[in-house]
Amino acid sequence: MVNVVRSTVIDQPVEAVWAIVRDFNGHDRWHPAVADSEMERGAPTDRVSGVRRFHLVDGSELREQLLTLSDADMEMTYCLLDTPVPLFNYVAHVRLLPVTDGDMTFFHWRSRFDTPAGREKELAAMVGDNIYAAGMEAIRATLAGTAPAAQ
């Protein structure tokens, strides 16, 4: 089992970061790897069990399901249903916490998954760097008003 964890502090109030993160179908508006996204069967973006189908900028299609969403705790859990990348039993968890010294946000993103033997380091780095770290940086830029124009 591979464990991936990334965290950062964003110099924005936790409510502002949560407003972006909690939109389970909104990642195509801020994540540089996501080209488009839609909720299957018109499900609301905050419905636990809702499934988002999206394409990466390379054309790959993925499906993920929202497993938990808590506004009170500012956290969510989701899993991969379909992906061309060999990430098996993938479950991810995002949690935001207020940093009261400066009204900032502690952003914690983690996952666990299985993968073919010998590809653990490669796929852990891909998820951690290209998805989590890049996504955190994109949210930081979006809130600072320095994000590149949408594609």
C-alpha positions as CSV (number, residue, x, y, z in Angstrom):
1,M,0.0,0.0,0.0
2,V,1.3,3.5,-1.0
3,N,0.6,6.5,1.3
4,V,0.9,10.0,-0.1
5,V,0.7,13.1,2.0
6,R,1.1,16.7,1.1
7,S,0.3,19.8,3.2
8,T,0.8,23.5,3.0
9,V,-0.3,26.8,4.5
10,I,-2.2,29.1,2.3
11,D,-2.3,32.8,3.3
12,Q,-6.1,33.0,3.0
13,P,-9.0,32.5,5.4
14,V,-10.0,28.8,5.7
15,E,-13.6,29.7,4.6
16,A,-12.2,31.1,1.3
17,V,-10.2,27.9,0.6
18,W,-13.1,25.6,1.6
19,A,-15.4,27.5,-0.8
20,I,-13.2,26.3,-3.6
21,V,-12.3,22.8,-2.3
22,R,-15.8,21.7,-1.3
23,D,-17.1,22.0,-4.9
24,F,-16.5,18.4,-5.9
25,N,-17.0,19.3,-9.5
26,G,-15.2,22.6,-9.6
27,H,-11.6,21.3,-10.0
28,D,-11.6,22.1,-13.7
29,R,-11.8,25.8,-12.8
30,W,-8.6,25.8,-10.8
31,H,-6.5,22.6,-11.2
32,P,-4.0,22.8,-14.1
33,A,-4.3,19.0,-14.8
34,V,-8.1,19.0,-15.3
35,A,-9.6,20.0,-18.6
36,D,-13.3,19.5,-18.0
37,S,-15.6,17.9,-15.5
38,E,-19.3,17.0,-15.0
39,M,-21.4,15.3,-12.4
40,E,-23.0,12.1,-13.6
41,R,-26.8,12.1,-13.7
42,G,-26.9,15.8,-12.8
43,A,-26.0,15.1,-9.1
44,P,-25.4,18.1,-6.9
45,T,-21.7,18.7,-6.3
46,D,-22.0,18.2,-2.6
47,R,-24.0,14.9,-2.7
48,V,-22.2,12.1,-1.0
49,S,-22.2,9.2,-3.5
50,G,-22.1,11.6,-6.4
51,V,-19.7,10.8,-9.2
52,R,-17.7,13.2,-11.3
53,R,-16.4,12.3,-14.7
54,F,-13.6,14.4,-15.9
55,H,-10.8,14.6,-18.5
56,L,-7.2,15.6,-17.8
57,V,-5.4,17.9,-20.2
58,D,-3.8,14.9,-21.8
59,G,-7.3,13.5,-22.7
60,S,-7.4,10.8,-20.1
61,E,-10.8,10.2,-18.6
62,L,-11.3,9.5,-14.9
63,R,-14.3,9.0,-12.6
64,E,-14.3,9.7,-8.8
65,Q,-17.0,9.3,-6.2
66,L,-17.5,11.6,-3.2
67,L,-17.6,9.4,-0.1
68,T,-17.8,12.0,2.7
69,L,-18.2,15.8,2.9
70,S,-18.3,17.8,6.1
71,D,-18.7,21.5,6.2
72,A,-18.4,21.5,10.0
73,D,-15.0,19.8,9.8
74,M,-14.0,21.2,6.4
75,E,-13.0,17.8,5.0
76,M,-13.9,15.4,2.3
77,T,-13.1,11.9,1.2
78,Y,-13.3,10.5,-2.4
79,C,-12.3,7.5,-4.3
80,L,-11.2,6.6,-7.8
81,L,-13.7,4.5,-9.7
82,D,-12.1,4.5,-13.2
83,T,-8.6,5.7,-14.3
84,P,-6.1,4.7,-17.0
85,V,-3.4,5.0,-14.3
86,P,-2.8,1.9,-12.3
87,L,-3.9,3.2,-8.9
88,F,-6.0,0.5,-7.2
89,N,-8.2,1.0,-4.1
90,Y,-7.4,4.7,-4.2
91,V,-9.0,6.7,-1.5
92,A,-8.1,10.4,-0.8
93,H,-8.9,12.7,2.0
94,V,-8.7,16.5,2.1
95,R,-8.9,18.5,5.3
96,L,-8.6,22.2,6.0
97,L,-7.8,23.7,9.4
98,P,-7.7,27.4,10.4
99,V,-4.3,28.8,11.3
100,T,-5.4,31.5,13.7
101,D,-2.0,33.3,13.7
102,G,-2.7,35.4,10.7
103,D,-6.1,34.0,9.5
104,M,-4.5,31.4,7.2
105,T,-5.4,27.8,6.1
106,F,-3.6,24.6,6.8
107,F,-4.3,22.4,3.8
108,H,-3.8,18.6,4.2
109,W,-4.3,16.2,1.3
110,R,-3.5,12.5,1.6
111,S,-4.3,9.2,-0.1
112,R,-3.7,5.5,0.1
113,F,-3.6,3.1,-2.9
114,D,-2.2,0.0,-4.3
115,T,-0.2,-0.1,-7.5
116,P,1.9,-2.7,-9.5
117,A,5.1,-3.8,-7.9
118,G,8.0,-1.6,-8.8
119,R,5.9,1.5,-9.6
120,E,5.2,2.7,-6.0
121,K,7.7,5.6,-6.0
122,E,6.9,6.8,-9.5
123,L,3.1,6.9,-8.9
124,A,3.4,8.3,-5.4
125,A,5.5,11.2,-6.8
126,M,3.0,11.7,-9.7
127,V,0.0,11.9,-7.3
128,G,1.9,13.9,-4.7
129,D,3.5,16.4,-7.0
130,N,1.4,16.6,-10.1
131,I,-2.0,16.4,-8.4
132,Y,-1.7,17.5,-4.7
133,A,1.1,20.0,-4.7
134,A,0.1,21.4,-8.1
135,G,-3.5,21.7,-6.9
136,M,-2.6,23.4,-3.7
137,E,-0.4,25.9,-5.6
138,A,-3.3,26.5,-8.1
139,I,-5.7,27.3,-5.3
140,R,-3.2,29.6,-3.7
141,A,-2.8,31.4,-7.0
142,T,-6.6,31.5,-7.6
143,L,-7.2,33.1,-4.3
144,A,-4.3,35.6,-4.8
145,G,-5.7,36.5,-8.2
146,T,-2.6,35.4,-10.0
147,A,-3.9,32.2,-11.6
148,P,-3.5,31.9,-15.4
149,A,-6.5,32.5,-17.5
150,A,-8.8,29.4,-17.9
151,Q,-8.2,27.2,-20.9
